[in-house]
């Protein structure tokens, strides 16, 4: 008996992709607490608000063609997050950057947009991280880093959905050093800079901090502030191992080019010890990035701009049922 073919969805076929753009964006301030799913939803809704002619997949449940690379873990800020969007009509990358940045919620800032055909997506081999450790003496942090680098292995256990998994954090760390020391109030504050390879399974900065604590009395007085400065291919130069472009210069250039100065106002200050007010804000979970974008926002009626083929702008069925019961 011949196998019955599934029915085909009704309606016209989706428009083909004519342009792919690589977007570099930052996750700053309180948005470091947003999950990857929240970020993805915010980007999807920001693309719609910006009126970009985003391409959609085929089938019964079309989705915008947006792909992500090497997302930072929840709780970590980043100056170098990458995604790629597919468009059904060609657009100037600078225009896309301005419109998408204005449509995204505070704390998600578009730094650069380039045509993927002219500048392929960078090879993401490693990440450069900066970790601020409140209440940790510089001597203690430096001693812990030296002991970690001298060890052949530094295994830690991570609880996953499939049980406890053991990771060798030492195999992933390319470099680790004390960057600076400061005093915040009446306590010391040390800052570490590390370059970490992208392995499978991924080794996160918090895994490395667990390994450091096991080798010293290093115990921060408040949660560490973790920021990804750059990610890209490993480069061996005269100044040592580095990843990607200079993140501090790139961030300063991006902020200076914005007329409204929103990035400078809400951007995370890199390499400084948090004061009491900043620490209290960091301990409070913010509103999700997904919730900061209002539904039904107006956008320009552009020819070739993708619409909502699956009716996701209609009220959710659960919301309608709640309204009916309330009525």
PyMOL commands that set and color helices and strands:
alter all, ss='L'
color gray80, all
select helices_A, chain A and resi 29-33+36-49+93-103+138-150+169-171+205-214+247-256+262-266+276-282+289-292+317-326
alter helices_A, ss='H'
color red, helices_A
select strands_A, chain A and resi 19-27+66-69+77-87+108-115+126-134+155-160+163-168+173-184+187-197+225-232+234-237+240-243
alter strands_A, ss='S'
color yellow, strands_A
deselect
rebuild
show_as cartoon
